[in-house]
Amino acid sequence: MGHGKLKKFAENETFRCLLQPDASAILNKEPGSRALKLRDHAIKGSWGREMFGNDHPIVLELGCGKGDYTIALALRHPEINYIGVDIKGARLWKGAKFATEQALPNVAFLRTRIEFIEAFFGPGEVSEIWLTFSDPQLHGSENSRLSSPLFLERYRKFLRPGGTVHLKTDSRYLYEYTSAVCKVNELSVMASGTDIYGEVILFPAAADTPVGAPSGEKHHLCVDEVTQVQTFYEKMFLQMGLPITYLAFCIDHEGPYAFPGAAFDHDYWLQAEGPRRSFSHQPTRKS
Ligand SMILES: C[S@@+](CC[C@H](N)C(=O)[O-])C[C@H]1O[C@@H](n2cnc3c(N)ncnc32)[C@H](O)[C@@H]1O
């Protein structure tokens, strides 16, 4: 491991806003078995009191990398608490260092695998989730996509009823996959667009339409932040000339959530993803 990374990891230990739990804090060995079972972390249900000292709404950015959305949204909305979650300590360092130096009271970071997220948040503790340039996981298991039914089931356990999930991605495949998940599960889509800088966002018709948005009409973006905040990866993808897609939907029923199956044309969208398939979301620069 490089010296720079080691220095960042050492500094991470000093940031109060960064929680880096040991696996042992959330994983239990089943007695008499080698299987590991998830158990609740001590902060579950207590983020307001323990981390922020208030009961303001909490918004998560999952796969936050350097925490660009977390920081930008926190600066715009001091009345909301933001938590960026990622597994990469060297990336989290950037956001945590900025939040510490600027003494931002409404920013925290959590270093963990998102697979373990339900160990950290209690029922109704989170108001919204942002998925920003998530790895599209084109070839692996469907269950590894952060907008798969498996992950939506996890989010449902701690999202307040009707909580919104924002998906912002360069991957048309992931956008179409997530749209299909919404469709088969009848989740309300609040806004969607396949090129947010080139077109307006389409609000779907009738009951899906949010208050103030006449059904079936095209509107300019309802959320300024969708175009006004650009992450590290987003800037890279824009430089490559890739359109950026956006989908906002509500986790508005109890589930269980079904997989899209034939409602999603995997082969078609995989082929449409084109050369990006070989890019695989790994930055060439060290981060
Ligand atoms: C393509 S990067 C995007 C980072 C940031 N959102 C941005 O737009 O610059 C995807 C990020 O998600 C994180 N990630 C992917 N899968 C994860 C998982 N299962 N648990 C935790 N972090 C994950 C990676 O470490 C990486 O930082």
The ligand as a Gaussian input file, in Angstrom:
#p B3LYP/6-31G(d) Opt

LIG

0 1
 C      -18.103000       4.621000      -9.740000
 S      -17.738000       5.069000      -8.096000
 C      -18.746000       6.535000      -7.839000
 C      -18.275000       7.365000      -6.691000
 C      -19.040000       8.681000      -6.476000
 N      -20.431000       8.450000      -6.206000
 C      -18.892000       9.565000      -7.687000
 O      -19.855000       9.711000      -8.447000
 O      -17.797000      10.116000      -7.867000
 C      -18.635000       3.842000      -7.182000
 C      -18.319000       3.889000      -5.703000
 O      -19.164000       2.982000      -5.039000
 C      -18.414000       2.251000      -4.073000
 N      -19.067000       0.944000      -3.928000
 C      -19.471000       0.125000      -4.924000
 N      -20.065000      -0.971000      -4.419000
 C      -20.031000      -0.831000      -3.064000
 C      -20.501000      -1.634000      -1.984000
 N      -21.107000      -2.798000      -2.214000
 N      -20.309000      -1.185000      -0.730000
 C      -19.669000      -0.006000      -0.498000
 N      -19.218000       0.803000      -1.481000
 C      -19.398000       0.396000      -2.752000
 C      -17.014000       2.162000      -4.637000
 O      -16.049000       1.997000      -3.618000
 C      -16.895000       3.500000      -5.366000
 O      -16.310000       4.503000      -4.543000

